[in-house]
Amino acid sequence: MAELHQSQQLGKRQPMSQQIVKATTAVTAGGSFLVLSGLTLTATVILLTIATPLLVLFSPVIVPAVITVSLLLMGFLASGGFGVAGITVMSWIYGYATGRHPPGADQLDQARMKLACKAREMKDKG
């Protein structure tokens, strides 16, 4: 019984190179979303510092104030959304790399198998 359990565990282990590729992909995808989140947040803060004096100068006009507040709100929401997306991607890929089988992992594995099969076919044709 212990041997069966041990052989099942060995069958689930992935090669080190595949784990390194998964980790690199996780860092790249999640990191790019986090960088995009930081850039959006920075742009929003810069826009806020530029828009505040303009808002004071044109305070009698309500329309620019509404537009400015709307743009700032959209900037902060976009920044937060990109941050959440980056963390979610990193979390999903970490779960996939550690073998926790997150949602969609079957589709990813199936696509990887199809791609490998087609690559083998093309190699054999060549």
C-alpha positions as CSV (number, residue, x, y, z in Angstrom):
1,M,0.0,0.0,0.0
2,A,2.8,2.4,0.9
3,E,4.6,1.5,-2.4
4,L,1.5,2.4,-4.4
5,H,1.1,5.7,-2.6
6,Q,4.8,6.5,-3.2
7,S,4.7,5.6,-6.9
8,Q,1.7,7.9,-7.3
9,Q,3.6,10.7,-5.7
10,L,6.6,10.1,-8.0
11,G,4.2,10.3,-11.0
12,K,3.0,13.7,-10.0
13,R,6.5,15.3,-9.6
14,Q,7.5,17.6,-12.4
15,P,11.0,18.1,-13.8
16,M,12.9,20.9,-12.3
17,S,13.2,22.7,-15.7
18,Q,9.4,22.8,-16.0
19,Q,9.1,24.2,-12.5
20,I,11.6,26.9,-13.3
21,V,9.7,27.8,-16.5
22,K,6.5,28.0,-14.5
23,A,8.0,30.2,-11.9
24,T,9.6,32.5,-14.5
25,T,6.2,32.8,-16.2
26,A,4.6,33.6,-12.9
27,V,7.1,36.3,-12.1
28,T,6.9,37.8,-15.6
29,A,3.1,37.9,-15.8
30,G,2.4,39.0,-12.2
31,G,5.3,41.4,-12.2
32,S,4.2,43.1,-15.4
33,F,0.7,43.6,-13.9
34,L,2.2,45.0,-10.7
35,V,4.5,47.4,-12.7
36,L,1.5,48.5,-14.8
37,S,-0.4,49.1,-11.5
38,G,2.4,51.2,-10.1
39,L,2.7,53.2,-13.3
40,T,-1.0,53.9,-13.3
41,L,-0.9,54.9,-9.7
42,T,2.0,57.2,-10.4
43,A,0.2,58.8,-13.3
44,T,-2.9,59.3,-11.3
45,V,-1.0,61.0,-8.5
46,I,0.8,63.3,-11.0
47,L,-2.5,64.1,-12.6
48,L,-3.9,64.9,-9.1
49,T,-1.0,67.3,-8.4
50,I,-1.5,69.0,-11.8
51,A,-5.3,69.1,-11.6
52,T,-5.5,70.6,-8.0
53,P,-4.2,74.1,-8.9
54,L,-6.3,74.1,-12.0
55,L,-9.3,73.1,-10.0
56,V,-8.7,76.0,-7.6
57,L,-8.3,78.4,-10.4
58,F,-11.4,77.3,-12.2
59,S,-13.5,76.6,-9.1
60,P,-16.5,78.5,-10.3
61,V,-16.8,76.1,-13.2
62,I,-18.3,72.8,-12.0
63,V,-17.8,70.8,-15.2
64,P,-14.0,70.7,-15.1
65,A,-14.2,69.7,-11.4
66,V,-16.5,66.8,-12.2
67,I,-14.3,65.7,-15.1
68,T,-11.1,65.9,-13.0
69,V,-12.6,63.9,-10.2
70,S,-14.0,61.4,-12.6
71,L,-10.6,61.0,-14.3
72,L,-8.8,60.6,-10.9
73,L,-11.4,58.1,-9.7
74,M,-11.0,56.1,-12.9
75,G,-7.2,56.2,-12.5
76,F,-7.2,54.9,-9.0
77,L,-9.7,52.2,-9.9
78,A,-7.6,51.1,-12.9
79,S,-4.5,51.1,-10.7
80,G,-6.2,48.9,-8.1
81,G,-7.6,46.6,-10.8
82,F,-4.2,46.0,-12.3
83,G,-2.8,45.3,-8.9
84,V,-5.5,42.8,-8.1
85,A,-5.0,41.2,-11.6
86,G,-1.3,40.9,-11.0
87,I,-1.7,39.3,-7.6
88,T,-4.4,37.0,-8.9
89,V,-2.2,35.8,-11.8
90,M,0.7,35.2,-9.5
91,S,-1.5,33.3,-7.1
92,W,-3.0,31.1,-9.9
93,I,0.4,30.3,-11.4
94,Y,1.9,29.6,-8.0
95,G,-1.0,27.1,-7.3
96,Y,-0.5,25.6,-10.8
97,A,3.3,25.3,-10.2
98,T,2.9,23.6,-6.8
99,G,0.3,21.1,-8.2
100,R,-2.8,22.4,-6.4
101,H,-4.8,22.2,-9.7
102,P,-6.4,25.7,-9.9
103,P,-9.4,26.3,-12.2
104,G,-8.5,26.1,-15.9
105,A,-5.4,24.0,-15.3
106,D,-6.9,21.2,-17.4
107,Q,-7.4,23.5,-20.3
108,L,-3.8,24.7,-20.1
109,D,-2.4,21.2,-19.9
110,Q,-4.6,20.1,-22.8
111,A,-3.4,23.1,-24.9
112,R,0.2,22.3,-24.0
113,M,-0.2,18.7,-25.1
114,K,-1.8,19.7,-28.4
115,L,1.1,22.2,-29.0
116,A,3.7,19.5,-28.2
117,C,1.9,17.0,-30.5
118,K,1.8,19.5,-33.4
119,A,5.5,20.4,-32.9
120,R,6.4,16.7,-33.1
121,E,4.3,16.3,-36.3
122,M,6.1,19.3,-37.9
123,K,9.5,18.0,-36.8
124,D,8.7,14.6,-38.3
125,K,7.6,16.2,-41.6
126,G,10.8,18.2,-41.7
